[in-house]
Amino acid sequence: MTWIFVAVAVAFAGLVVLAVLTARVLRAANGLSREIAQARARIAPQEKALHARIATNGASEG
């Protein structure tokens, strides 16, 4: 009977570890998503300007 209690305790400890690691991964994914959104916001105006330049140069060369 003691082995059953030990097995349940070890299983519960393992689940706690998995829960903590899952929380850390979700928090890191959230932070990464936020950083990607900030990078896109910084890049978007320059991308639009580049596309406008390409369109202008392409029209005069064609």
Short mmCIF file of the C-alpha atoms (twelve columns), coordinates in Angstrom:
data_MODEL
# 
_entry.id   MODEL 
# 
loop_
_atom_site.group_PDB 
_atom_site.id 
_atom_site.type_symbol 
_atom_site.label_atom_id 
_atom_site.label_alt_id 
_atom_site.label_comp_id 
_atom_site.label_asym_id 
_atom_site.label_seq_id 
_atom_site.Cartn_x 
_atom_site.Cartn_y 
_atom_site.Cartn_z 
_atom_site.pdbx_PDB_model_num 
ATOM 1  C CA . MET A 1  0.000  0.000  0.000   1 
ATOM 2  C CA . THR A 2  2.914  2.312  0.673   1 
ATOM 3  C CA . TRP A 3  4.118  1.844  -2.904  1 
ATOM 4  C CA . ILE A 4  0.787  3.064  -4.207  1 
ATOM 5  C CA . PHE A 5  1.063  6.274  -2.191  1 
ATOM 6  C CA . VAL A 6  4.627  6.780  -3.387  1 
ATOM 7  C CA . ALA A 7  3.607  6.193  -7.005  1 
ATOM 8  C CA . VAL A 8  0.724  8.664  -6.724  1 
ATOM 9  C CA . ALA A 9  3.001  11.259 -5.108  1 
ATOM 10 C CA . VAL A 10 5.629  10.850 -7.820  1 
ATOM 11 C CA . ALA A 11 2.986  11.099 -10.551 1 
ATOM 12 C CA . PHE A 12 1.554  14.234 -8.955  1 
ATOM 13 C CA . ALA A 13 5.034  15.767 -8.681  1 
ATOM 14 C CA . GLY A 14 5.592  15.009 -12.357 1 
ATOM 15 C CA . LEU A 15 2.331  16.696 -13.292 1 
ATOM 16 C CA . VAL A 16 3.291  19.750 -11.250 1 
ATOM 17 C CA . VAL A 17 6.593  19.970 -13.116 1 
ATOM 18 C CA . LEU A 18 4.793  19.676 -16.458 1 
ATOM 19 C CA . ALA A 19 2.324  22.377 -15.436 1 
ATOM 20 C CA . VAL A 20 5.121  24.770 -14.470 1 
ATOM 21 C CA . LEU A 21 6.988  24.141 -17.713 1 
ATOM 22 C CA . THR A 22 3.794  24.592 -19.720 1 
ATOM 23 C CA . ALA A 23 3.186  27.940 -18.045 1 
ATOM 24 C CA . ARG A 24 6.741  29.040 -18.868 1 
ATOM 25 C CA . VAL A 25 6.381  28.024 -22.519 1 
ATOM 26 C CA . LEU A 26 3.059  29.849 -22.855 1 
ATOM 27 C CA . ARG A 27 4.524  32.982 -21.289 1 
ATOM 28 C CA . ALA A 28 7.542  32.839 -23.623 1 
ATOM 29 C CA . ALA A 29 5.279  32.325 -26.648 1 
ATOM 30 C CA . ASN A 30 3.233  35.333 -25.577 1 
ATOM 31 C CA . GLY A 31 6.371  37.449 -25.295 1 
ATOM 32 C CA . LEU A 32 7.589  36.278 -28.685 1 
ATOM 33 C CA . SER A 33 4.252  37.143 -30.258 1 
ATOM 34 C CA . ARG A 34 4.471  40.627 -28.770 1 
ATOM 35 C CA . GLU A 35 8.011  41.105 -30.114 1 
ATOM 36 C CA . ILE A 36 6.977  39.960 -33.590 1 
ATOM 37 C CA . ALA A 37 4.087  42.433 -33.583 1 
ATOM 38 C CA . GLN A 38 6.450  45.258 -32.579 1 
ATOM 39 C CA . ALA A 39 8.938  44.308 -35.294 1 
ATOM 40 C CA . ARG A 40 6.197  44.232 -37.927 1 
ATOM 41 C CA . ALA A 41 4.998  47.641 -36.801 1 
ATOM 42 C CA . ARG A 42 8.536  49.033 -37.173 1 
ATOM 43 C CA . ILE A 43 9.109  47.438 -40.561 1 
ATOM 44 C CA . ALA A 44 5.732  48.183 -42.196 1 
ATOM 45 C CA . PRO A 45 6.350  51.866 -43.089 1 
ATOM 46 C CA . GLN A 46 9.742  51.082 -44.621 1 
ATOM 47 C CA . GLU A 47 8.253  48.161 -46.535 1 
ATOM 48 C CA . LYS A 48 5.549  50.400 -47.991 1 
ATOM 49 C CA . ALA A 49 8.152  52.968 -49.025 1 
ATOM 50 C CA . LEU A 50 10.244 50.259 -50.670 1 
ATOM 51 C CA . HIS A 51 7.254  48.926 -52.597 1 
ATOM 52 C CA . ALA A 52 6.418  52.449 -53.735 1 
ATOM 53 C CA . ARG A 53 9.990  52.938 -54.960 1 
ATOM 54 C CA . ILE A 54 9.907  49.642 -56.799 1 
ATOM 55 C CA . ALA A 55 6.621  50.581 -58.460 1 
ATOM 56 C CA . THR A 56 8.004  53.974 -59.486 1 
ATOM 57 C CA . ASN A 57 11.250 52.535 -60.872 1 
ATOM 58 C CA . GLY A 58 9.446  49.700 -62.614 1 
ATOM 59 C CA . ALA A 59 7.049  52.061 -64.367 1 
ATOM 60 C CA . SER A 60 9.856  54.266 -65.734 1 
ATOM 61 C CA . GLU A 61 11.995 51.331 -66.895 1 
ATOM 62 C CA . GLY A 62 9.175  49.382 -68.601 1 
# 
